[in-house]
Amino acid sequence: MKYILNKKYWAPIALLGIMFFSTLFTSCDNNDSEGGTITISKVFLEDVNSTVPDREVTFARLGQALRIQGSGFTGLKRVYINGYQTYFNVVFVSDNSMLINVSADTPILEADPSVRNTIRFVNDNNETTFSFEIRSGKPAITNISNTMPNAGETITVSGTGLTEVSKVVFPGNIEVSTGITSDEDGEFFTVAVPNGVSENGGSLFVQTSNGGVYSPAYFNFKKGVLLDFDGRGQHGYWGTSTSMIQPEDLASLALGTGNISQGKYVPHRPERIASFDAAKNRCTEVWTAGNGVDNWRTQLTPYIPASTPLDKVALQFDVYVPDAWKDSGFLKICMVNNFNGGEWTGAVYNYVPWIVDGKSVAFQTTGWTTVTIPLNKFYAWSKEPFTFETVLAYREAATYQNFGFFFENSDVKLKDVTGTASEVEFASKPTSVKVYTDNWRIVSLDTPVYNDFPN
């Protein structure tokens, strides 16, 4: 059988071999010995980048290097990890110690239950099987379907390596260990939100068969709410223009399935407007109160320092789109009230969820779902690194400090959406789409690091 050695994994092994085995080995050829009884006493993780480069462990992940301690390794012919025959170099084998790398091809969930979490050692006369947990790569959380849900509602947490979730800890140290449904491939899980989740918000901690993982620190962060139309923040409005969303335009009828509406919310096409014409900007607008009321520095910097890199700060809002939205229309998010509509530059961001991979694809939600837009996606701050201080100072220097949304219905050039060259353009069409938003908030994207082993 032919084996292909991955040089990426064996570079650290060679170094560790010099570190740990230079005084242990004498020349031997495993092919010259039939081998005796094999025993395993300990397994060590070899990691030259760790503060503990040779650490005794009870589990390992794909791609990691192991030092196995025991006896009877002289004459070793084969090693099977989770039933997968795994390459080892006899240069790094003595009678009482050996180095081996856990192949990236090692099966985990798909391994036969009889061999899962085992390492089997075989020579010509003997074999032994050692129980040892094998995990895939570290799990990661990439999205939470709703980060400010009502208690009792179910959320979907998406990512990688989220296999066999056994526990979710919500902000406020509220632990849930029942009613969790995990995807076999580890791409998501669902869980019902318990009562008592802290309004200070924070990260979810999730325990999986691959180990622990944290979400970004944006769950239930009500301290960051700019406007929820129910008392947090203040709705600003003026004049009598058709575009201005007035208090009487707000809606409160319970909407959505799964994650339902919370009190009042804004319809970006209120009932008094039957439809939006094509090639029109600033069709409607809705704002916070602005000068003398909005104070992001006072409200937010106790939780999100002004020195925070802008890619670690985000705008979140909850959106509900009951019918298919495609081909035309988008939300313009304005950092201050200093735009006339149609801009694809400056301190704005245009949310066009129906453009996917360069094509118009229907966007629709069954319930309210959370949209997360890092502030470095706003066009003014997308080309180089900035901190949250840049945004705070920009708003404080503005003549009109209202934060708000336009609904726009002008033509969309794909190059403006993706930032890459394209001749594709989506010509606007008249639309009567229903788009609702609520719970506008600024959140931290800081994610605590979960360490498999304490230092």
C-alpha positions in Angstrom: 0.0 0.0 0.0 1.3 3.4 -0.9 1.2 6.3 1.5 1.5 10.1 0.7 3.2 12.1 3.4 1.8 15.6 4.0 5.0 17.7 4.5 2.9 20.5 6.2 2.2 18.2 9.1 5.7 16.5 9.4 7.7 19.7 9.7 6.9 20.1 13.4 7.3 16.4 13.9 10.9 16.5 12.6 11.7 19.3 15.0 10.0 17.5 17.9 11.9 14.4 17.1 15.1 16.2 17.6 13.8 17.7 20.8 12.5 14.6 22.5 14.1 11.6 20.9 17.7 12.5 20.1 18.9 10.5 23.2 16.3 7.7 23.0 16.8 6.0 19.7 19.3 3.4 18.5 19.3 2.2 14.9 16.6 -0.3 14.3 14.5 -1.7 11.5 10.9 -2.6 12.3 10.9 -5.0 9.4 13.5 -7.2 11.1 11.4 -7.9 14.2 8.1 -9.7 14.6 7.4 -7.7 17.8 6.1 -8.5 21.3 3.3 -7.4 23.5 2.3 -3.8 23.0 1.2 -1.6 25.9 0.1 2.0 25.9 0.5 4.2 29.0 0.1 7.8 27.9 -0.5 10.0 24.9 1.1 13.5 24.5 0.1 16.3 22.1 3.2 17.7 20.4 2.8 21.4 19.7 5.9 23.6 19.3 3.8 26.7 19.3 2.2 26.0 22.7 3.5 27.0 26.1 3.4 23.3 26.9 4.9 21.7 23.7 4.7 18.1 25.1 1.3 17.9 26.9 -0.4 14.7 28.1 -3.9 14.6 26.6 -7.0 12.4 26.4 -8.1 13.6 22.9 -6.6 15.0 19.7 -7.8 16.7 16.5 -7.3 15.9 12.9 -3.8 17.0 11.8 -2.3 17.1 15.2 1.0 15.3 16.1 1.0 12.8 19.0 3.8 11.2 21.0 2.6 7.8 22.3 4.3 6.3 25.3 4.3 2.6 26.3 6.2 -0.5 25.4 6.6 -3.1 22.7 6.7 -0.6 19.7 9.7 -2.4 18.2 8.4 -4.3 15.2 5.2 -2.2 14.9 3.7 -2.7 11.5 0.4 -0.8 11.4 -1.5 1.8 13.3 -5.3 2.4 12.9 -6.9 5.5 14.2 -10.7 5.3 14.2 -10.2 2.3 11.9 -8.1 4.3 9.4 -4.7 2.9 8.6 -2.4 5.8 9.5 1.1 6.4 8.3 4.0 6.6 10.7 7.7 6.9 10.2 9.8 4.2 11.8 12.6 6.7 12.3 10.5 8.1 15.1 9.7 4.8 16.8 11.6 3.3 19.7 10.5 0.4 21.9 8.8 2.7 24.4 7.8 5.8 22.4 6.7 6.8 19.0 5.4 9.8 17.0 2.4 9.8 14.7 0.3 12.4 13.0 -3.5 12.1 13.0 -4.4 12.1 9.3 -6.8 14.7 8.0 -8.6 11.8 6.3 -9.4 10.0 9.6 -13.1 9.4 9.8 -14.9 10.9 12.8 -18.7 10.6 12.9 -18.7 8.3 9.9 -16.3 5.9 11.7 -17.8 2.5 12.6 -19.0 2.8 16.2 -16.8 -0.2 17.1 -13.6 1.6 16.2 -14.5 5.3 16.8 -12.3 6.9 19.4 -9.7 4.2 19.3 -6.1 3.7 18.2 -5.1 0.2 17.3 -1.5 -1.0 17.2 -0.5 -4.1 15.3 2.7 -6.1 14.8 3.2 -9.6 13.4 2.2 -11.4 16.6 0.2 -9.0 18.7 -2.1 -6.1 18.7 -3.7 -3.8 21.2 -6.5 -1.2 21.1 -6.3 2.0 23.1 -9.4 4.1 23.8 -8.6 7.7 22.8 -11.0 10.4 21.6 -10.5 11.8 18.1 -12.1 15.1 17.2 -12.3 16.9 13.9 -11.1 20.5 13.6 -12.1 23.1 16.1 -15.8 24.1 15.8 -16.7 27.6 14.7 -19.9 29.6 14.8 -20.6 31.8 11.8 -24.2 32.9 12.2 -27.1 33.0 14.6 -30.5 33.2 13.0 -31.8 35.7 15.5 -29.6 37.3 18.2 -32.4 39.1 20.0 -35.3 36.6 20.1 -38.1 36.2 22.5 -37.7 33.7 25.3 -39.1 30.3 24.2 -38.3 30.8 20.5 -36.0 28.5 18.6 -32.8 29.8 17.0 -30.5 28.2 14.5 -26.8 28.5 15.1 -24.7 27.8 12.0 -21.0 27.1 11.5 -18.6 24.2 11.2 -17.8 21.3 13.5 -21.0 21.7 15.5 -21.5 18.0 16.0 -23.5 16.3 18.8 -24.1 19.6 20.7 -24.7 18.7 24.4 -24.9 22.1 26.0 -25.5 25.8 25.2 -24.8 28.5 27.8 -26.5 31.8 27.2 -25.4 35.2 28.6 -26.2 35.3 32.3 -24.8 31.7 32.6 -28.2 30.2 31.7 -27.5 26.7 30.6 -29.6 24.5 28.2 -28.8 20.8 27.8 -32.1 19.5 26.5 -34.1 19.9 23.3 -31.0 20.6 21.2 -31.1 19.3 17.6 -27.8 18.8 15.9 -27.1 18.5 12.2 -25.2 15.3 11.3 -22.6 17.2 9.3 -22.1 19.8 12.1 -23.2 22.7 10.0 -25.9 23.9 12.4 -28.0 23.1 15.5 -31.2 24.4 16.9 -32.1 25.3 20.5 -34.9 27.0 22.3 -34.0 30.3 24.1 -34.5 30.1 27.8 -35.9 32.7 30.2 -33.6 35.0 32.1 -30.9 35.7 29.4 -28.9 38.7 30.4 -29.8 42.0 28.7 -26.2 42.9 28.9 -25.7 40.3 26.2 -22.6 38.4 25.3 -21.5 35.2 23.7 -23.1 31.8 23.5 -20.9 29.0 24.7 -21.5 25.7 22.9 -20.2 22.3 23.9 -19.9 19.8 21.1 -18.3 16.4 20.5 -15.5 18.5 18.9 -15.0 20.6 22.0 -16.2 24.0 23.1 -16.8 27.1 21.0 -18.0 30.7 21.6 -20.1 32.9 19.3 -19.3 36.5 18.8 -20.4 38.6 21.8 -23.6 39.9 20.2 -26.4 37.8 21.6 -29.2 39.8 23.3 -27.1 42.9 23.6 -29.9 45.3 24.4 -27.5 47.9 25.8 -26.6 48.5 22.1 -30.1 49.2 20.8 -30.3 52.4 18.9 -34.1 52.2 18.1 -36.7 49.5 18.7 -39.8 51.7 18.4 -40.9 50.6 21.8 -38.9 52.9 24.1 -35.3 52.0 23.5 -34.0 54.9 21.4 -36.2 57.7 20.0 -37.9 57.7 16.6 -37.2 61.0 14.8 -39.5 62.5 12.1 -40.3 65.9 10.7 -42.2 67.5 7.8 -45.0 66.0 5.8 -43.2 64.5 2.8 -44.5 61.2 1.5 -41.2 59.6 2.2 -41.0 60.3 5.9 -42.1 57.4 8.2 -44.3 59.0 10.8 -45.4 57.4 14.1 -48.7 56.4 12.6 -46.9 54.4 9.9 -45.4 52.0 12.4 -47.1 48.6 12.8 -47.6 46.3 15.8 -49.7 43.4 14.4 -47.9 40.2 15.4 -46.0 38.9 12.3 -43.7 36.0 11.6 -43.5 32.3 12.3 -40.9 30.9 14.7 -39.4 34.3 15.6 -42.3 36.7 15.8 -42.4 40.5 16.0 -41.7 42.4 19.2 -44.1 45.3 19.8 -43.8 48.0 17.2 -41.7 47.8 14.1 -41.2 49.8 10.9 -42.7 48.8 7.5 -40.4 50.4 4.9 -43.4 50.5 2.6 -46.2 51.7 4.9 -49.8 50.9 4.0 -50.5 54.4 2.6 -48.0 53.7 -0.3 -49.3 51.0 -2.7 -46.0 50.5 -4.5 -42.7 52.2 -5.4 -42.0 53.4 -8.9 -38.9 52.2 -10.8 -35.8 54.4 -10.9 -36.7 56.2 -7.6 -34.4 56.9 -4.6 -35.3 57.7 -1.1 -38.8 56.2 -1.5 -39.2 56.1 2.3 -37.0 57.1 5.2 -36.9 56.4 8.9 -34.6 58.0 11.4 -33.5 58.1 15.0 -34.0 61.4 16.8 -30.4 62.6 16.3 -28.9 65.8 17.8 -29.2 66.1 21.5 -30.7 62.6 21.8 -28.4 60.1 20.1 -25.1 59.8 22.0 -23.2 56.7 20.7 -20.1 57.4 22.7 -21.9 57.6 26.1 -24.2 54.6 25.2 -21.8 52.2 23.6 -18.2 52.8 24.6 -18.6 51.3 28.1 -19.1 48.0 26.3 -17.3 48.6 22.9 -14.2 50.7 23.4 -13.5 53.4 20.9 -10.2 51.8 20.1 -11.9 48.6 18.8 -11.0 47.8 15.2 -14.0 48.5 13.0 -14.2 45.0 11.7 -15.0 44.0 15.2 -18.1 46.3 15.5 -21.3 45.7 13.6 -24.8 47.0 13.0 -27.5 44.4 13.6 -31.1 44.7 12.8 -34.0 42.2 12.6 -35.8 41.9 9.2 -39.0 40.2 8.1 -39.8 39.7 4.4 -43.0 37.6 4.1 -43.1 37.5 0.3 -40.3 36.9 -2.3 -38.1 40.0 -2.7 -36.0 40.0 -5.9 -35.0 42.0 -8.9 -35.6 45.5 -7.4 -35.3 47.6 -4.3 -32.8 47.8 -1.4 -32.3 49.4 2.0 -29.8 52.2 2.3 -28.3 52.4 5.8 -27.2 56.0 6.6 -24.7 56.7 9.4 -25.9 60.3 9.5 -28.6 62.4 7.8 -26.5 63.8 5.0 -27.5 61.8 1.9 -30.0 62.4 -0.9 -30.3 58.8 -2.1 -28.5 56.8 -4.8 -25.1 56.8 -3.2 -22.7 53.9 -3.3 -20.0 55.8 -1.5 -19.5 57.6 1.8 -20.8 56.6 5.2 -23.6 54.4 3.9 -24.2 50.7 3.2 -26.7 49.4 0.7 -28.4 46.1 1.8 -29.4 44.1 -1.3 -30.1 40.6 0.0 -31.6 39.3 -3.3 -28.3 39.5 -5.2 -26.5 36.2 -4.5 -23.4 35.1 -6.5 -24.1 37.8 -9.1 -27.7 36.7 -9.7 -31.2 37.8 -8.6 -32.4 35.2 -6.1 -35.7 35.5 -4.2 -35.1 36.6 -0.6 -37.8 35.7 1.9 -38.1 34.9 5.6 -40.6 32.9 7.6 -39.9 34.8 10.8 -37.7 37.6 11.9 -34.0 37.0 11.2 -31.0 39.0 12.2 -28.8 40.8 9.7 -25.2 41.6 10.8 -23.2 44.2 8.9 -19.6 45.0 10.2 -19.1 48.7 10.2 -16.0 48.3 8.0 -18.4 47.3 5.2 -19.8 50.9 5.1 -18.2 52.3 2.0 -16.3 55.2 3.6 -14.4 52.8 5.9 -14.0 49.7 3.6 -10.6 50.4 2.0 -8.3 50.6 5.0 -8.4 49.8 8.7 -10.2 52.1 11.1 -11.4 52.0 14.7 -14.7 52.6 16.2 -13.4 56.1 17.2 -13.5 57.0 13.5 -17.3 56.4 13.4 -18.0 58.1 16.7 -16.0 61.2 15.6 -17.7 61.2 12.2 -21.2 61.2 13.8 -20.3 63.8 16.4 -19.0 66.2 13.6 -22.2 65.8 11.5 -24.7 68.6 11.2 -27.6 66.2 11.5 -26.7 63.2 13.7 -29.8 61.1 12.9 -29.1 57.4 12.0 -31.5 55.9 9.5 -32.7 53.8 6.6 -33.9 54.7 3.2 -35.9 52.3 0.9 -34.5 52.9 -2.6 -35.7 51.5 -5.9 -33.1 52.6 -8.4 -31.0 50.5 -10.8 -28.3 48.4 -9.2 -24.9 47.8 -10.8 -23.3 44.5 -9.7 -19.9 46.1 -9.4 -21.2 48.4 -6.7 -22.5 45.5 -4.7 -19.4 43.2 -5.0 -16.7 45.8 -5.4 -15.3 44.0 -8.4 -15.5 44.8 -12.1 -18.7 43.7 -13.8 -21.0 44.9 -16.6 -24.1 43.4 -15.1 -26.8 45.8 -14.1 -30.2 45.1 -12.6 -32.7 47.6 -14.0 -35.2 48.7 -11.4 -38.9 47.7 -11.6 -42.0 48.9 -9.8 -42.3 47.0 -6.6 -44.8 46.5 -3.8 -42.5 44.3 -1.7 -43.1 44.3 2.1 -39.9 44.8 4.1 -40.0 45.3 7.9 -37.2 46.0 10.3 -36.8 46.3 14.1 -34.2 46.4 16.9 -31.5 48.5 15.3 -28.4 48.0 17.4 -24.6 48.3 17.5 -22.8 45.1 18.7 -19.4 43.7 19.3 -18.0 41.0 17.1 -15.4 40.1 19.6 -15.3 36.3 20.0 -13.7 34.7 23.1 -11.2 32.1 22.3 -11.8 28.6 23.6 -8.7 26.7 24.5 -8.7 23.0 24.5 -6.2 23.0 27.3 -5.5 25.5 30.1 -2.0 27.0 30.2 
